[in-house]
Amino acid sequence: MLLIQNGTLLDPYTNTNTPADILIDNNGIIDRIAPHIDVCDGLPVIDASGCTVSPGLVDVHVHFRDPGQTEKEDIHTGAAAAAAGGYTTVICMANTRPVCDNLSTLDYIQHKASKEPIHILQACAITHELKGKELTDFEALHSAGAPGFTDDGINLTNGMLCLEAMKRAKALGVPLSFHEEDPAFVLSPGVNYGSEAAKKFDVLGAMPMSEEAMIARDIELALQTGARVAFQHVSSGRSVALIREGKARGADIHAEATPHHLGMTEDDVLTFGVNARMNPPLRTEEDRQALIAGLADGTIDMIATDHAPHTAEQKNRPFAQSMSGITGLETAFSVCNSALVQTGRITPMQLIRAMSQNPAEFYGLTGKAVTEGNRAELMIADWNAETVYTEYKSKSNNTPFTGLRLCGKVRGIICGTYCTVE
């Protein structure tokens, strides 16, 4: 058994924000929650003084590069990075090599994931080989355990195919997750069009309308089909307005924002160069403020890292040749706390809801509340501790947040009988 004492239970599922002790039994089940629980002889105790105990974080958008690119990350190191960041559940994207568009690749990933102490789910591709031409076998892949479908990293440009995908997903009751960047308006990836950084690195950049046009189209398709759709890593203020309007019209649409889009702007690319190159790119301060406002009013439901590890050789190239994407699992809580909670823009409860409850509910994952009888899936965090990241559990460290002074530290997770809290 394990006893957590002196912490503050912060649970958006039950809207609880109160001091509480939590007793976990030998099977990893929450046995008792009370204002105070006495310590028995020999009972291991975690002193959570000054910390919150909340549901473990859930990331619906990670890349573990396994199979095919395990020099960047693999399922084991990805799981370690996730646990270090407070995550007890992650959903991997389908752009593995080979693409996760078949039962064999899905089975390989699920077998490796089953050996890890956290929950690792694998989304499958919407189209074969991510080519945007032929839909995968949604029914068979979902029956085998795929929680949803995505061609993440590649825009689903064919509107009729997208419509058919939504119809199929609606019939199955599974969600779709879209990377929205019309390639016609991505003149060069990784940096905002017209920015000083684009000029510095002598590239044209990606126009915000690349995202906005696709989101506008897919809101209309979602309204027509009733499909449950998430827009990944939203970056534009206009996109936020479109999503807000689409929700008001009754569309079953949802939106992710990343910690980096919430905490940085196109100007940071001038400082951090290729380590701030991602798709969609960091945009203006006006866009960032619109994202934060959208998160505060619920237009943006989820914070997802888009954890995208690359080797140093692949990243440290001239800007136009560098790989897009940054790692994010280990720094996410600190970045979001610093940019959002410490600045007074949202509350701790709102942040945990966006990083835990809402992502879980989008994929229909249950049993995540911190209540008696549920499996313990917990994050313990100190919201006021100064944190500087210099080392990582991930194989890769392509992030602009290395060495920055951030506020907030994850002390560890408990996932069933697995505990990383020191």
ZIVENRA-V680405 format. One record per residue. N is the residue number from 1. PHI is phi as a letter, one per 40 degrees, with the letter a starting at -180 (* if undefined). BURIAL is I if it has 24 or more other C-alpha atoms within 12 Angstrom, else O. Layout:
{{N | PHI | BURIAL} {N | PHI | BURIAL}}
This chain:
{{1 | * | I} {2 | a | I} {3 | b | I} {4 | b | I} {5 | b | I} {6 | g | I} {7 | c | I} {8 | b | I} {9 | c | I} {10 | b | I} {11 | b | I} {12 | c | I} {13 | c | I} {14 | b | O} {15 | f | O} {16 | b | I} {17 | a | I} {18 | a | I} {19 | d | I} {20 | a | I} {21 | c | I} {22 | b | I} {23 | b | I} {24 | b | I} {25 | c | I} {26 | c | O} {27 | c | O} {28 | g | I} {29 | b | I} {30 | c | I} {31 | c | I} {32 | a | I} {33 | b | I} {34 | a | O} {35 | d | O} {36 | a | O} {37 | b | O} {38 | c | O} {39 | c | O} {40 | c | O} {41 | d | O} {42 | g | O} {43 | c | O} {44 | c | O} {45 | b | I} {46 | b | I} {47 | c | I} {48 | b | I} {49 | d | O} {50 | g | O} {51 | b | I} {52 | c | I} {53 | b | I} {54 | b | I} {55 | d | I} {56 | d | I} {57 | c | I} {58 | b | I} {59 | b | I} {60 | c | I} {61 | a | I} {62 | b | I} {63 | b | I} {64 | c | I} {65 | f | I} {66 | b | I} {67 | c | I} {68 | h | O} {69 | b | I} {70 | c | O} {71 | c | O} {72 | c | I} {73 | a | I} {74 | b | I} {75 | c | I} {76 | c | I} {77 | c | I} {78 | c | I} {79 | c | I} {80 | c | I} {81 | c | I} {82 | c | I} {83 | c | I} {84 | c | I} {85 | c | I} {86 | g | I} {87 | c | I} {88 | b | I} {89 | a | I} {90 | b | I} {91 | b | I} {92 | c | I} {93 | c | I} {94 | c | I} {95 | c | I} {96 | c | I} {97 | b | I} {98 | c | I} {99 | d | I} {100 | c | I} {101 | b | I} {102 | a | I} {103 | c | I} {104 | c | O} {105 | c | I} {106 | c | I} {107 | c | I} {108 | d | I} {109 | c | I} {110 | c | I} {111 | c | O} {112 | c | I} {113 | c | I} {114 | c | O} {115 | c | O} {116 | c | I} {117 | c | I} {118 | b | I} {119 | c | I} {120 | b | I} {121 | b | I} {122 | b | I} {123 | c | I} {124 | b | I} {125 | c | I} {126 | c | I} {127 | b | I} {128 | d | I} {129 | f | I} {130 | f | I} {131 | c | I} {132 | g | I} {133 | b | O} {134 | b | O} {135 | c | I} {136 | c | I} {137 | c | I} {138 | d | I} {139 | c | I} {140 | c | O} {141 | c | I} {142 | c | I} {143 | c | O} {144 | c | I} {145 | h | I} {146 | c | I} {147 | c | I} {148 | a | I} {149 | b | I} {150 | a | I} {151 | b | I} {152 | d | I} {153 | g | I} {154 | b | I} {155 | c | I} {156 | c | I} {157 | c | I} {158 | c | O} {159 | c | I} {160 | c | O} {161 | c | O} {162 | c | I} {163 | c | I} {164 | c | I} {165 | c | I} {166 | c | I} {167 | c | I} {168 | c | I} {169 | c | I} {170 | c | I} {171 | c | O} {172 | c | I} {173 | g | I} {174 | b | I} {175 | c | I} {176 | b | I} {177 | b | I} {178 | b | I} {179 | c | I} {180 | b | I} {181 | a | I} {182 | c | I} {183 | c | I} {184 | c | O} {185 | b | I} {186 | b | I} {187 | c | I} {188 | a | I} {189 | c | I} {190 | g | I} {191 | a | I} {192 | c | I} {193 | c | I} {194 | g | I} {195 | c | I} {196 | c | I} {197 | c | I} {198 | c | I} {199 | c | O} {200 | c | O} {201 | c | I} {202 | f | O} {203 | b | I} {204 | c | I} {205 | g | I} {206 | b | I} {207 | c | I} {208 | d | I} {209 | c | I} {210 | d | I} {211 | c | I} {212 | c | I} {213 | c | I} {214 | c | I} {215 | c | I} {216 | d | I} {217 | c | I} {218 | c | I} {219 | c | I} {220 | c | I} {221 | c | I} {222 | c | I} {223 | c | I} {224 | c | O} {225 | c | I} {226 | g | I} {227 | c | I} {228 | c | I} {229 | b | I} {230 | b | I} {231 | c | I} {232 | c | I} {233 | f | I} {234 | c | I} {235 | b | I} {236 | b | I} {237 | c | I} {238 | c | I} {239 | c | I} {240 | d | I} {241 | c | I} {242 | c | I} {243 | c | I} {244 | d | I} {245 | c | O} {246 | c | I} {247 | c | I} {248 | c | O} {249 | c | O} {250 | h | O} {251 | c | I} {252 | c | I} {253 | b | I} {254 | a | I} {255 | a | I} {256 | b | I} {257 | b | I} {258 | c | I} {259 | d | I} {260 | c | I} {261 | c | I} {262 | c | I} {263 | b | I} {264 | b | I} {265 | b | I} {266 | d | I} {267 | c | I} {268 | c | I} {269 | c | I} {270 | c | I} {271 | c | O} {272 | b | I} {273 | f | I} {274 | c | I} {275 | c | I} {276 | b | I} {277 | c | I} {278 | a | I} {279 | b | I} {280 | c | I} {281 | c | I} {282 | c | I} {283 | b | I} {284 | c | I} {285 | c | O} {286 | c | O} {287 | c | I} {288 | d | I} {289 | c | I} {290 | c | I} {291 | c | I} {292 | c | I} {293 | c | I} {294 | c | I} {295 | c | I} {296 | c | I} {297 | c | O} {298 | g | I} {299 | c | I} {300 | c | I} {301 | c | I} {302 | b | I} {303 | b | I} {304 | b | I} {305 | c | I} {306 | f | I} {307 | d | I} {308 | b | I} {309 | c | I} {310 | b | I} {311 | c | I} {312 | c | O} {313 | c | O} {314 | c | I} {315 | c | I} {316 | c | O} {317 | b | O} {318 | d | O} {319 | d | I} {320 | c | I} {321 | b | O} {322 | c | I} {323 | c | I} {324 | c | I} {325 | h | I} {326 | b | I} {327 | c | I} {328 | a | I} {329 | c | I} {330 | c | I} {331 | c | I} {332 | d | I} {333 | c | I} {334 | c | I} {335 | c | I} {336 | c | I} {337 | c | I} {338 | c | I} {339 | c | I} {340 | b | I} {341 | c | I} {342 | c | I} {343 | c | O} {344 | g | O} {345 | c | I} {346 | b | I} {347 | c | I} {348 | d | I} {349 | c | I} {350 | c | I} {351 | c | I} {352 | c | I} {353 | c | I} {354 | c | I} {355 | b | I} {356 | b | I} {357 | c | I} {358 | c | I} {359 | c | I} {360 | c | I} {361 | c | I} {362 | d | I} {363 | c | I} {364 | g | O} {365 | c | O} {366 | b | O} {367 | g | I} {368 | c | I} {369 | c | I} {370 | c | I} {371 | b | I} {372 | d | O} {373 | g | O} {374 | c | I} {375 | c | I} {376 | c | I} {377 | b | I} {378 | b | I} {379 | b | I} {380 | b | I} {381 | a | I} {382 | b | I} {383 | c | I} {384 | b | O} {385 | c | O} {386 | c | O} {387 | b | I} {388 | b | O} {389 | c | I} {390 | b | O} {391 | b | O} {392 | b | I} {393 | c | I} {394 | c | I} {395 | c | I} {396 | b | I} {397 | b | I} {398 | c | I} {399 | a | I} {400 | c | I} {401 | c | I} {402 | c | I} {403 | g | O} {404 | c | O} {405 | c | O} {406 | b | I} {407 | b | I} {408 | h | I} {409 | a | I} {410 | c | I} {411 | c | I} {412 | i | I} {413 | b | I} {414 | b | I} {415 | b | I} {416 | g | I} {417 | c | O} {418 | c | I} {419 | b | I} {420 | b | I} {421 | c | I} {422 | c | O}}
